[in-house]
Every structure is written in C-alpha cells, then in structure tokens.
Amino acid sequence: MNGQSVHQIYCNNADTLMCSEKTLYNYIDAGFFDARNIDLPRKVRYRPRRKKKEFKVDRGCHIGRSYEEYQKLLNKKTDIHPAQFGLQLSQRYIEGEVCQ
C-alpha cells in the first residue's frame, strides 16, 4: 500500500477499479490482497460493530390460520359476519378544521 490509505488508492484509481471503496475494505478483510487489517491503522483502532440478533417469528402461530380454514369457519358458523375496513384521518380532520 506504500503508506497510502485505501481511500487515497481508490480516489487515484477509481476509473480502473470496477468496485466500490467498501468492497475494497471487504476484500482486505477477507484476505484477497497482500494488505491486511493490521496495515490499516484506523481499522485496527476501532472495535468491530455488534450485529443485531435476527428476529425469529414463531411459526406455530400460523397453524390453523390459512385462508382455506377461514373459509371453512365461515361456512360452519353462520352468525359470523366479517367486515373489513380501513380508516385514515388527516391532520386537518384531527385538528377540527374540516367542516362537519
């Protein structure tokens, strides 16, 4: 790297490099180049960021809730009258500017 930062190398050779600066850092991290993370003073100085845990949904709540089972429930119980609607209030309506 001859004492130059990855950013400086990318700026000087942006027309010949067919990837982004972030990709260059990922390649150095993966060991594709002769340069290592120890050659990057700022990268060694900072701790790696924590990764958020992946949110896992319990799929057990979906058992018995398919559309076919919903149709069966409607056919079985005649006293159910499903209704579907949406309500959206504007800010003018909430503040009372709309005529009633």
N, C-alpha and C positions, 0 to 999 in steps of 0.2 A: 504494500500500500504506500510505501515511500513517505510515510509521515502525513499523508493526506487523509482527510475524513471520507467516509462513504458518500456523504452529501457532495463534497467537492468533486469527487470522481464522477458521480452521477451528473452533476451540472456540466462538467467539461466534456462528457461523452454521451450526452442524452440522445443525440441523433444516431449513434451507433448501437446503444443498448436498447434492446427490444423488451424492456420490463420496467417496472416502477422501482423507486428507491426502496420502498418497503420490501419488495421482492428480493432485492439485493441483500437486505438485512436478514431475511428469512434464509437465503442461500448460505450466507456466512454462518448463521446459527445451525444450519443442517450440516455444515462441513463440506460444501461443494467447492469452496475456494481454499487457497492456501492460507488466507487470513482467518483468524479465529476470533472468538469473542474477547479474548484477553488482549487482542490488538486494538480493541475499541474501548478507549478509556471511559467514556460515558456509559457504555453498556455494562461494563463491569461495576461501575459505581452504584447503579440503581438495582434495587431488588426486582425480581420478576413480579408482575401483577398477579393478583389472585384471580382465579377463574370462578365464576358463579356456578353453583351446583345446578345441574339440569333439573327443571321442574318435571316431575313424573306424575302423570294422571293415573289414578286407579281405574283401570278399565272395567272393574267389576260393576261400576255404577251404570254402565251401558247395557248390561244384560237385562233382557226383557223390555227394552225401550226402542225397538225398531219400529218402523212405520207400519209394517205388516201387523205387529202385535197391537199397535194403536188402533188400526182398523178393526181388528177382532174385538177389542174392548168396546169400541163404539157400536158394533153390531150386537154385542152381548147385552149392554146396558143402554136402554132406550131413553132413560131420564137424563143422560148427559148431553148437553147442548154446547159444544165447543165454540168459542169465539176468539178471533184473533184480531188485534188492533194495535195501532201504534199511535203515540201521542207526542207531538213536538211543539213546545211552546217557545215563541220568540221572546227576545228580551223586552220588546215593546209591550207585549201582552202581559208579561210578568210585572212590569213597572206600572201598568194601568193606563198606558197611552192609547190603547186600542178601544174604539167605541164598542159599547156592549149593546 
